[in-house]
Amino acid sequence: MTDETEADMTGISPRRRPKPNIEEIGGRKLKASTLMMGHGFDPSLSEGSLKQPIFATSTFVFPNAAAGKRHFEGITGKRPGGAEGLVYSRFNGPNQEILEDRLGVWEEAEEALAFSSGMSAIATLFLAMCNPGDTIIHSGPLYAATETLIARILGKFGVKFLDFPADASPEEIEKVMEQAGDSRVALIYLESPANPTNALVDIEAVSKLRDKVFADKAEKPPIAIDNTFLGPLWQKPLHHGADIVVYSLTKYAGGHSDLVAGGVLGTKKALDPIRAMRNTIGTICDPNTAWMLCRSLETLELRMSRAGENAAKVCEFLKDHPKVEKVGYLGFLKDDAQYDIFKRHCSGAGSTFSLYLKGGERESFAFLDELKIAKLAVSLGGTETLASCPAAMTHISVPDERKKALRITDNLVRISIGVEDADDLIADFDAALKAI
């Protein structure tokens, strides 16, 4: 059926349709780094512009009234099949759709959703999944704001939680799952590597145990994971049993410390309720941020690769330094359960690690205050090297006993290596350590 015939039958004039994406040539599947240069964008729809324009609009024009009615019938569920096209920027826009297409490529995800921040992505996920009285099972530690959201905010609405250490054994994880009893488990939420300890969660084990423990339930809880530290280059959780992947796109995806955004990836079925919640509460990212992220995704592989190479050199220097107690770097794992997880789940050690100094808060602060190239700031995954003291900064709201249990100690400095010259960074860290 031609577009013209379809339009005659429905009374709706068709929108111009973009050319199909080229995802393979001569039977060769194109790599994500190649697809970032144009995937999801057709220049012919934007006056031949090589790069997508920023679509700064709040609303979109329907070709006729019948098209408007048909769209809202799809949105509200009065007509099966949902709704395609654009209507209002709280729901979506061209820049956000291009960004979502490209995010999905990295993880080979069926769909992706963009959000105004990593926490708005996580909050929208929880709101879409949880009802009063439900239980969330999660690994620990989590990003401090995520722990606050679960324990303090969702807790006010009757949502309970059970947790296990990120490096827990399968037996320990199973015991925690069984503690849920008859309570509806709305979500199993993981963060791997954990922030800020770098401990890995065995995603495959969690997936198998979920299927075992909840085999007799009407619905098995979905597994969602925050993949910010290693994704999308060095870990792809959807390949290991996760149903939903969450990102702070502020970090490696944005990569220049000049935007705040979040993302959620997975199957259409898993993301449909999250999309509906996003449409209602308006947590989508803005067009300019989506445009900037598309720009950044073009160099994601280059930036992450360089940062990863730098981190390996810096950690090699730090590991035997007399003022260093331990370096929590994934590249140093060997012959234990964490190394087994690393081999199965990860293709690289990343560029963010935990540095444990000999001493406590005084030594951590002295080290941080002497840094010249590395910047004393929270966040990670940017082109510049960043360092902070989680116990006194990002995780200061975590109760002391929980910080102790999760090994978030005063002598822990979290470092995110950037794309500077590795030898310059080593000189900076050496000088700062000498000042302790």
ABEGO torsion letter per residue (X at the ends): XBAAAAAAAAGBBBBBBBBBBBABBGGBBBBAAAAAAABGBBAAABGGBABBBBBBBABBBBABAAAAAAAAAAAAGABBGEBBEBABAAABBAAAAAAAAAAAAAAGBABBBBBABAAAAAAAAAAAABBBGBBBBBBOBBBAAAAAAAAAAAAAAGBBBBBBBAABBAAAAAAAAAAAEABBBABBBBBOBBOAAGBBBBAAAAAAAAAAAAAABABBBBBBBBAAAAOAAABBAAAAGBABBBBBAABAAAGAGABBBBBBBEBAAAAAAAAAAAAAAGABBBAAAAAAAAAAAAAAAAAAAAAAAAAAAAAAAAAABAABABBBBAAABBGBAAAAAAAAABABAEABBBBBBBEBAAAAAAAAAABAABBBBBEBGBABBBBBBAAABAAAABBAAAAAAAGBBAABBBBBBBABBAAAAAAAAAAAAAAX
